[in-house]
Amino acid sequence: MTSLTGAAHSGLIQNKIGAKLPVVERAEGVWLYDSEGKDYIDGCSGAVVANLGHSHPHIVDVIRKQSAKVTFVHRGAFASSSMYRLADRLSNATGMAGVWLVNSGSEAVEAAIQFALQYFVELGRPRPRFLSHRRSYHGNTLGALSLSGHARRAVLGELALDFNVLPDPYSGAPVDELLAQVRAELERTPGQVAGIVFEPLSGATLGCVPLPDGYLQGLRALADEFGTLLIADEVMTGLGRTGRMLACDHWGVRPDIAALGKGLGAGYTPIAAALVSGRVLDAIASGSGSIRGGHTYGGNPLSVAVADAVLELTLNLGLADTALVKGEWLSDALRQLAEKHPMIVDVRGCGLMWGVDLARPGGESAAAAPIGERLRQAALAHGLVIYPTTGGFNDACIIAPPLTITEDELQHLVDRLDAALTEVES
Ligand code: PMP
């Protein structure tokens, strides 16, 4: 039997851990404390998840109260009042008509794919294909991974599903050229493409590189012209993280379907959602309803009560607007760090979702450990958690603290990053 002890990713097989990780004992706000008593600033909200920070007293109270009432019923038999409340709140906050609750970002993307397929089946004109972008990440289930232009595809062998052919929109290529290539692809396969999938900012793969201005508006126009659906993967960008409820709002574009995840449960519960426009909802709701199969834990009473409380707080505290203000401060500070540290070669992002591109110290061999991972380790030693990208295309790190971070804490974050950069450069 093959041994899995050598698994490179420390979290891959939990009883055969390859590398020792610090053990977290407690967390509060932006602070994490390990079993040795060391403190860390959560500079990336886990993996751009903990929008409200950790152990928020109101959310902890909701968890306690809901756990004492009811935690699970199968949604085939029962609903819960929080489920309806959450669905309405999500719909109002995003302007999307229908809400389908699942448990992870990957499941939300899978549901988005299935809704798009079902939409065309209901119209009596099935369409089998999807287009997505090179250098993107959409999740770790087979359909979502097939959409992704991410290094993990290579681990599993290039996947057989006919996805992922659009050119890289994050490369700085002129928008007109990019859109001409999308048009050519749609013309090559008339009536075949069910959906065009995109990340508003390439998160896990590139480190917060936004789509170029004009591209998304162009995609919307092409989707309308060719009768295909526009599918936004807002798993990382949604729910206030970039300063809007949906990052697509920055470009004034409405998707037909949007996938949400991470910030919906904000680290308090696994929950995610696929949202659909009125047009898609009408078609699939009046049809065969094949999506109704769903997932066992989808929309369970505990998760929906928690997510509803998270969303209510996000809206009441105006965290999307706050993200814009704090993000401006953070981006200025990161640019100042870039002036001091030649290792930082680019700073970009939006709201409280920022990425830095990192150059290797001069003369270093390409075989050396990825610089993003080295900076992550140095930052950890200095009491700061950052998120290195995993796409394998460049070396970048994501800085995306909880939206509740204070000014003082932002300053601590920047000071600790400064110290880590100095260490790696020396
Ligand atoms: N889409 C995007 C844009 C993501 O960043 C991620 C997670 N990094 C996913 C989908 C998958 O989400 P999950 O890990 O919750 O399945």
Boltz pocket constraint, residues with backbone or C-beta under 6 A from the ligand:
constraints:
  - pocket:
      binder: B
      contacts: [[A, 47], [A, 103], [A, 104], [A, 105], [A, 106], [A, 107], [A, 109], [A, 137], [A, 138], [A, 139], [A, 140], [A, 199], [A, 201], [A, 203], [A, 204], [A, 233], [A, 234], [A, 235], [A, 236], [A, 261], [A, 262]]
      max_distance: 6.0
